[in-house]
Amino acid sequence: MRTLARRLLIPGLTALALTATGCGSTSHTGAAEPAAPAAVTPSSDGTSQQLDVAAAPQGTSTPAAVARADGKGRTEKSALKVASYDRATGRAVIAKGAQTPGRSPAPGKSSETGKSPEAGKSPEAGKSPDAGKSPEADKPVAVGDVIASAPAPGAPSGLLAKVTEVVGKTDQGTEVKTAATTLAAVLGDDKADGKVPVDPAAVTVEPLTKGVTFSWAKGPGLTFGPEGAKLPLGNLRLDVNASVDTAPDAPASAGASVSGFVQLAPQVEFAYDGGAGGAPGPRGAFLGMSGDWSSQWKLQGRAAASTGAPKRIPFAKLHSSPVIQVGPVPVVVNLDLTCYIQVEADGRVTVEVQQDVKGDFKVGGSYASGKGWTPVSASNVKSTPVKASVTATGKVKGAIGAEASVGLYGAVGVTADFAPYVRGEGDIKAAASSDGKTSLEGAWALYGGFDLSGNLQLQLSLFGTPVFERKIPLGTLNREWALSTGHIKR
């Protein structure tokens, strides 16, 4: 899908924390280079640097980043790791982990040149694997240091914390007390902007109804799913075949059901612009989710009348916690997605409609110093009816969508609800005369559309921006178009 704020369903879709698939910088997508360090490019003003945004290497332990309180060293990757963490007390044990043999860590913000060997090659003979890293990178932590860590024992959503007290040595490492902090403490006046695809293989799925299957493509050309669908690399697919409540007076032949699939390729979008001229916090920031969306589904039968809010039937929950590498800093993104079926009917109309839906979506929050947070929501969706019919007089509306959330380090930042739908209405009347003749006359119409809504949450303050006092609504985005119409007279 096109970017929804190009800088996370689907109703409520999106932002989920999924391990990112191999995709390097914002300039391309494809297989990740397993352990190539993120590049750090000095900016034109000579004070801040442009940091690459990429998927963290898979299959290896992502190093922590440490910002030193003494100001002598800039934020760097470190051999230090979080051995354990207790959220209730804020206590953590920091230990020294093993470096990846033959590779030097990314230079982060080191004042040294920090040139590392090409991925997969060993350093020149006689040079240490740690060449290019400042001596301060792996020294023990001290009060005031800030630690940014990928998921660790006791911190499944990663850890972003400031050391407030060094308690002492333990068998595992150095025990410290910590307090919450922000990304501004480790990214400072640097800049970053990129998109990272979510790796479907890292998504956990919890079916909520019978008849749900989950598929994803390991590589191009492979087929998955009950229909043998070919899934492009990076796509995930949910197939569902579920019954919905049928009107009490409907004949057995009018049993209501929804079947079909949802296929999407989500990506995390992250941007940070530090250096606000000495003012606290960044100059700009963005967090969101975007991607391509396609679905093919069928609603048929006479659905039971819905009273009050439409009847929503969740059929699967998806979760992922991708780690994206922003220069030397591992940023943990949490993504959650609940896919659902929604039916709104008056219990009188029998429908049979099948449609294809394709398009893109983008949801997120954009921050600018002096203006605060602004919601971003966009979508370009088109649908094509394969088969459609309506009988009797009444109305019905069915949707297959998703609720999504995107956040950082376990805190929700953006929630969204994306629901492509089909709506039908009919006004068909039958009449009979005394001479035994009958007539049937009326009209019916079917419409396709989508609803997109959501909120920005207080936890976006993790960027180091001012806290807003209430949720900021994304606003409701609705588009609708005619699918087909019909007239009956006989």
C-alpha positions, 0 to 999 in steps of 0.5 A: 500500500502507499504510505499513509504518512510516508515519512502502522487493518485495517480497522484499528490496524495497525502498529504493531512490534514485529521483527523486521525483514531484511531490508536495508535503508530507505532506498531499497527493499530486499534481503538483509545483510546479516550483520552489516553495521548501520551507517552514520553520515555527518550532516551538512551543518557539521553538528548532527549526523544522518543515521541509517534506519534498517532492520536489526540483524536477525539471528544475532544478539543486537548490541545495546547502545549507551549514551554516556553522561560525561558527554565525552563519548557520543551514543555508541553500540556497546558489548554491554547487554541487559542480563535481567530487568525488573519492571516493578523496581526498575532494577537491571543487571548490565553485563558484558556480552561477546562481540561478533567475531570478525566484525567491528561494531557500528561507530554510532556517534563516535568521534573516530572515523569508525570505518568497519570492514565489509560485511562478511569479511574479517578485519585486516591482520593485526587490527582489533575487531573493535577498531574504530570504536571509542574506548568508552563504548564498553566501560561499565555504566555510570549514573546518568548513562542511558541504555537502549536495548533490544528485548531482554530477560524481563524486558520483552519489549526492549528497554530505554532507561537512564541509570540513576544508581549503581548498586554493585556487582553480582554474578551476572554483572553490574546491578543498577537502578533505572528510570524512564527516559526518551529517545532524545537522550540517545539520538540527541541532535541527529536525524533519521528517516526510513521505512522497514518492512515487517518480517511475516515469519516473526509474527505470532498469530492467535486464531479467535474463531474456527476456520482461520489459517495463516500463511506467509512467503519465505521467498518468491514463487512459493505457494501457501494457504488453502487456495495455493495463493502465491504470496510475494516476499514480505506478505502475510495472509489470513484466510477465514471461513466463519458463520455469522448470526442468521435472522431467526426467520430465515430459511436454512438456505439463507444461513449467513456467513463470511469467507475469504482472505486478507493479505498485507505487507506492513512496514514501520515508518520512523523519522527523527529530527534532532537539533532544535537550536538548543531547545529541549526535545527534537525538532520533528518526529514521525511514527507510523505504519503503512503497507499494501492491502488486498482482500477477497471476501464473500458475504452471503445469507440473511444476517440477523438484525443488529441493534445499537453498534454493528456486530464485530467478530474478531477472528485473529490477533497478530503481534510482532516486536521488530527491532529497527536499527537507528544508527547505533540505537536499537529501537523496539517497535511493538505492533498489534493487529486484530482482524475482524468481521463486522456485520450491520443488518436489519434482518430482512435482506438476503445478500450474496456479494463477493468482491476484491479489494486492493490498495494501500494505507498509512497511519501515524503521528507527525511532530513539528516543534512549535506545532505539536503532534498531528495525526496522519491517515491516508488510504487509496482503496479500490474494489471490484464486485465479482458477484452481487445480488440483493433480495427483499427490502432492507439494508445490510453492511459487511466489513472485513478489517483490522484494528492496529496499534504501533508503539515503542518499547511496549508503549502504544503510540498510534491506534487505527481502525481500517475497514473496507466494506460493502453495503447493500440496500433493496426496496423490492415489493411483491403484489398479487391481484384477485385474478391470481396474477403476481408482480414483483417490482423494485430496485437494489444497489451495492456500494463499496467503501472503507472507514479509517479512524484512530488516535494518537496516544500520550506515549508518543512523548517517548520521542522526547516531545511535550506530553499532550493532555488527551488522545488526538483523534486521527479523524474519520476518513471515509470513501464510498463508491457504487459497485452495481445497481439493479431493477426488477419488474415482472 
